[in-house]
C-alpha cells in the first residue's frame, strides 16, 4: 500500500536534485504529487487529531466564546443559501485589503451571499465595523481541524473560496478541493521570511499550493518567488495590489472639525501621525518630537501603536520624558493640553491620517517589514518610513520614485525629515501631490483581479 507513495517521493527527490543543478526540464518529473499530497494531508490531520486529543481534558475551555468559535462550535443563527462566496482575511491589514474586493463582488454577483471569515479578534472588530450590511455573515475562521472545517463548510456552502493575501490552511484547501470548490489567492505576497521558509521545504510548499487554483500576486517579485519554489506558472499571475483601489473619501471641513474637537486640536496645530509603530520606534518618535517642539510649539504627535495593549506603556514613556501625553480613549477637556495622543482605538487611524501634515509608517525603523503606506499617501500626505520595508519592497520603491515618500535610516534622519517638511510648506505640498498621484496612478488591480475571478468561475459564481 505504501509503494506508490514511496515511488512518488523518490521521483520528487530526483526532481529536487535536478532543479538544484539548474535543469528545470529534467525536474519536471511527476509535477503533480498526488500520492505525496495525500500522505502529507493524512499526516497533517493526524497531528491535528493528536493535538485535539491532548487538549480534550481541558473541557473548561469550552466555556470560552473565543475557543468555541475557533472550533466552529459557535456559528451565527442564520442560514445562508448554497453557492455562496467565501472570503477570508487573517487580520486587520488583510481586512482593509478586502474592502474594495467585497464591493466589487457584490456588484458582480448581486444575487449571491458573501460570508466573511477572519482569524484574529482585532480583525473581527474592524470587519464588523467596515462590512456591516455588506456581507451575509462575519465569523471566526476555525482552526484547521477537519471536524471544524467541515462544520464551517456546511454552514457557508461556498461556490468559491477567496483568500486575501495570506493565512493558507492546507487542510481547508484540500477539503474544499475535494468538494469541487475552487480556491483563489488574491493580493498574494511572499515576504522574505516566508520565502525563506518556503525554500527550506519546497516539496511541501508545492504540495500546499497544489490545490490552490489561482494565485493573483501583488507584484512581479511575489510571483517570481512562487515560481522559484516550483509552483505551476499557469496559475500564478501578477495582478497588482487591490489596496490602491479602495475609495478614500477626502476629509471634509466638517469631519476635520469633528476630529479636532475629539482630539483637542485646532487648525493652527501641525499634526504628525506615526501609524502602526512597534516597540523601540515610539521612543524614537517621542525624542524627535521633544527636540522639534522647541522650534514648533504648535506641533502635535499622534502615535498609533501596532499593538494597542502597549498604549499605556507609551503614555508612561512620554511622561517620563517630560512630554504631555494622553490616550485617545480617555480624552477629555482636562487633557486638551496634551502634546502627544496615543491612539488606543481600532479603525480610526485611516481617517486620522487626513489631519496630518507629515506621516510615518511604522514597522520600518524596527525590522518588521513596514506597514500601510497607502492611507497617508491617499490623503496627499508625505510618507516617511525607515530602511526595513521588505514587506512592501515594490510599493516603497515606487513611492520614492514618485516623489511622495522619504526613507530615513535612523533617528537623526527622521528629525531632519520632519523638521524640513514642517518648516517648508512648499516642499510638503509638492510631496503630498506626488504621494496622492502615486496612489491614483496605480489603481486598476481590482479590475484585473475581478477579470481573473470571472474567467476562473465562468458562470458558476452567478446567482440563478
Order of alpha helices (4+ residues) and beta strands (2+ residues): alpha-alpha-alpha-beta-alpha-beta-alpha-beta-alpha-beta-alpha-beta-alpha-alpha-beta-alpha-beta-alpha-beta-alpha-beta-alpha-beta-beta-alpha-beta-alpha-beta-alpha-beta-alpha-alpha-alpha
